[in-house]
Amino acid sequence: MEQNIKGRSYSELMDLVNKKFNTTFSFKQIRSAIFNNGLRTGKYGCSHNKKPLYSEMKSSRDYLLIKVANDLTPHQNWVKKHRWLWEQSNGPIPTGHRIIFADQNKRNFDLDNLLCVSEKVFGYLNKFNLFSTNPEHTKAAVKIAELTFKIKDRNKELPPPPPPRGTRWKNRSFSIDTFFSDKLGNKVYVGKTEKGFMIMKDGKNGTKPVKTKFTDIVQYRETAEEALEDLLWYAAKVGYRKPQIPGVAQ
């Protein structure tokens, strides 16, 4: 075995073994097998740098690499062919984007099959498993993802909707029609009478006032703000917390 691997790169050995024994060993598996058995190819991973320009070789992830320079680092001399071809026709790939194969075939370098998508769109396609061997389906999925993000961005630019009536709790300015329904279905709200503001309850037996936390009798308040404090206290007493009161912003 040692004699057979001398002078050959890992990629060459991978192709040779898979062809000889009709297997599908990966680049990493071949490299690990050689290392674990204490063998050496004698190439030390540098043979690919001696190849002429525009030579091609397979990467560990089955992408085809093409040599585009001789005087740079190994990672700069060799680039992914599909990215390089796209840039030859369209210029540099925008930051935060990548090139994908519309039909998922890593050997189909037709420009119509190479799509430039953002990382957000790529993540969307992955999340919802929208990649397809049918290029038209993949292109349609890309359009859907792009439209989804455009709608989200547009919604962020729109002004927030106005708060509903009786929900201006943060501004300490209250509307007298703020209310909630208790467990029996009675409408509890801040009402206004001739004597002032107070908590009212509408039930099957008609409208009646509600006793407050401060006294054991019906308490009239000079302002709606004071009466709303009583309403919130009563809501907590009967098991309603602030976020559960319709019409009251927290």
C-alpha positions in Angstrom: 0.0 0.0 0.0 2.8 2.4 0.9 4.3 2.0 -2.6 0.9 2.7 -4.2 0.4 6.0 -2.4 3.9 7.5 -3.0 3.7 10.6 -5.1 -0.1 10.8 -5.1 -2.3 13.4 -3.5 -5.3 12.5 -1.3 -7.7 13.5 -4.1 -5.9 11.2 -6.6 -5.9 8.4 -4.0 -9.6 8.8 -3.3 -10.5 8.6 -7.0 -8.1 5.6 -7.4 -9.5 3.6 -4.5 -13.2 4.3 -5.3 -12.6 3.3 -8.9 -10.7 0.2 -8.0 -13.0 -1.2 -5.3 -16.3 0.5 -6.4 -16.6 2.4 -3.2 -17.6 5.9 -2.2 -14.9 6.9 0.3 -14.7 10.6 1.0 -11.6 12.8 1.0 -11.5 12.9 4.8 -11.9 9.1 5.1 -8.9 8.5 2.7 -6.8 11.1 4.5 -7.6 9.6 8.0 -6.9 6.0 6.8 -3.5 7.1 5.5 -2.7 9.0 8.7 -3.9 6.3 11.1 -1.8 3.7 9.4 1.3 5.8 9.7 1.7 6.2 5.9 2.9 9.2 4.0 2.2 10.2 0.4 5.4 12.2 0.1 3.5 15.1 -1.3 2.9 16.9 2.0 -0.2 18.6 0.6 1.7 20.8 -1.8 1.4 19.1 -5.1 -1.7 21.0 -6.2 0.4 24.3 -6.0 2.6 23.0 -8.8 -0.2 22.4 -11.2 -0.6 24.9 -14.2 -3.2 27.7 -14.2 -6.8 26.7 -14.6 -6.2 23.2 -13.5 -9.1 21.6 -11.6 -9.4 19.4 -8.6 -12.1 18.2 -6.2 -12.5 19.6 -2.7 -13.4 17.6 0.4 -17.0 18.7 0.0 -17.2 17.6 -3.6 -16.9 21.1 -5.0 -14.8 21.6 -8.1 -11.8 23.9 -7.5 -10.0 25.8 -10.2 -6.5 27.3 -10.0 -6.5 31.0 -10.8 -3.1 32.2 -9.5 0.4 30.9 -8.7 1.8 33.6 -6.5 -0.8 33.7 -3.7 -1.6 31.4 -0.7 -3.0 28.0 -1.5 -6.5 29.1 -0.4 -6.2 32.1 -2.8 -4.7 30.2 -5.7 -7.6 27.7 -5.7 -11.2 28.9 -5.7 -14.5 27.3 -6.1 -15.2 27.0 -9.8 -18.9 28.0 -9.7 -18.1 31.2 -7.7 -15.3 32.0 -10.1 -17.4 31.5 -13.2 -20.2 33.6 -11.8 -17.8 36.5 -11.0 -16.4 36.4 -14.5 -19.9 37.3 -15.9 -21.3 39.4 -13.0 -18.4 40.9 -11.1 -17.5 40.3 -7.4 -20.0 38.5 -5.2 -21.7 41.0 -2.9 -20.8 40.8 0.7 -23.2 38.5 2.7 -24.1 36.5 -0.5 -23.2 33.1 -1.9 -23.6 31.2 -5.1 -25.9 28.1 -5.2 -26.8 25.5 -7.8 -30.4 25.8 -8.8 -30.6 22.1 -9.6 -28.3 21.0 -6.7 -25.9 19.5 -9.3 -22.3 20.7 -8.4 -21.1 19.9 -11.8 -23.6 22.0 -13.7 -21.8 25.3 -14.3 -24.3 26.8 -16.7 -24.7 30.4 -15.7 -28.5 30.1 -15.6 -28.0 27.4 -13.0 -25.9 29.6 -10.7 -27.9 31.8 -8.4 -26.6 34.6 -6.2 -28.6 34.7 -2.9 -28.1 36.4 0.4 -27.2 34.5 3.5 -30.7 35.3 4.9 -32.4 33.7 1.8 -30.0 30.7 2.0 -31.0 30.2 5.6 -34.7 30.5 4.7 -34.4 27.8 2.0 -32.5 25.5 4.4 -35.0 26.1 7.2 -38.0 25.2 5.2 -36.2 22.6 3.0 -37.0 24.4 -0.2 -34.0 23.3 -2.3 -35.0 21.2 -5.3 -33.4 19.3 -8.1 -35.9 21.1 -10.4 -34.2 24.5 -11.0 -37.4 26.3 -11.6 -38.7 25.2 -8.2 -35.5 26.5 -6.5 -35.7 29.8 -8.3 -39.4 30.2 -7.3 -38.4 29.4 -3.7 -35.7 32.1 -3.8 -38.3 34.7 -5.1 -40.6 33.7 -2.2 -37.9 34.1 0.3 -36.8 37.5 -1.1 -40.4 38.7 -1.1 -40.9 37.6 2.5 -37.9 39.6 3.7 -39.0 42.6 1.7 -42.4 42.6 3.3 -40.8 42.3 6.8 -38.4 45.2 6.0 -41.4 47.3 4.7 -43.4 46.6 7.8 -40.6 47.9 9.9 -40.7 51.2 8.0 -44.4 51.7 8.6 -45.5 53.8 11.6 -46.9 51.8 14.5 -50.7 51.6 14.6 -52.5 54.0 17.0 -53.3 52.5 20.4 -56.9 51.4 21.0 -59.2 53.5 23.2 -58.5 53.3 26.9 -55.0 51.9 26.6 -52.8 55.0 27.4 -51.6 53.6 30.7 -48.0 54.6 30.0 -48.9 58.2 29.4 -50.9 58.3 32.7 -53.8 59.6 30.6 -56.9 57.4 30.9 -60.1 56.9 29.1 -63.2 56.3 31.2 -64.3 53.4 28.9 -61.5 51.1 29.9 -63.0 47.7 31.0 -62.5 44.0 31.4 -64.8 41.0 31.9 -64.7 39.0 35.1 -65.1 35.2 35.3 -68.9 35.5 35.4 -69.0 37.6 32.3 -69.7 40.8 34.1 -68.3 44.0 32.5 -66.2 45.9 34.9 -65.2 49.5 34.0 -64.6 53.0 35.1 -67.8 55.0 35.0 -68.6 58.6 35.5 -71.4 59.8 37.7 -72.5 63.2 39.1 -70.4 62.6 42.2 -67.3 61.5 40.3 -65.5 58.5 38.8 -66.1 55.1 40.2 -65.9 51.4 39.3 -69.1 50.0 37.9 -70.2 46.4 37.1 -72.8 45.4 34.5 -74.3 42.1 35.3 -77.5 40.1 34.9 -79.1 42.2 37.7 -78.2 45.5 36.1 -75.5 48.1 36.9 -74.0 48.4 40.3 -71.0 50.0 41.9 -68.0 48.1 43.2 -66.3 48.6 46.6 -62.7 49.8 46.5 -59.6 48.7 48.4 -59.5 51.8 50.5 -62.9 51.5 52.2 -65.6 49.0 52.5 -68.0 51.3 50.8 -68.4 52.6 47.4 -65.7 55.2 46.8 -66.0 58.1 44.4 -62.9 59.5 42.8 -62.2 63.0 41.5 -60.2 61.8 38.5 -60.4 58.9 36.1 -56.8 58.1 36.9 -57.6 57.4 40.5 -60.6 55.3 39.5 -58.5 53.3 37.1 -56.1 52.5 40.0 -59.1 51.0 41.8 -60.0 49.1 38.6 -56.6 47.5 38.3 -56.6 46.6 42.0 -60.0 44.9 41.6 -58.8 43.1 38.5 -55.9 41.6 40.5 -58.3 40.7 43.4 -60.5 38.6 41.1 -57.6 36.9 39.5 -56.8 39.2 36.5 -53.3 40.5 36.0 -52.5 43.7 34.1 -51.6 42.0 30.8 -54.9 40.2 30.8 -57.1 43.3 30.9 -58.3 44.2 27.5 -57.8 47.8 26.6 -55.0 48.5 29.2 -51.5 48.9 27.8 -48.7 47.7 30.1 
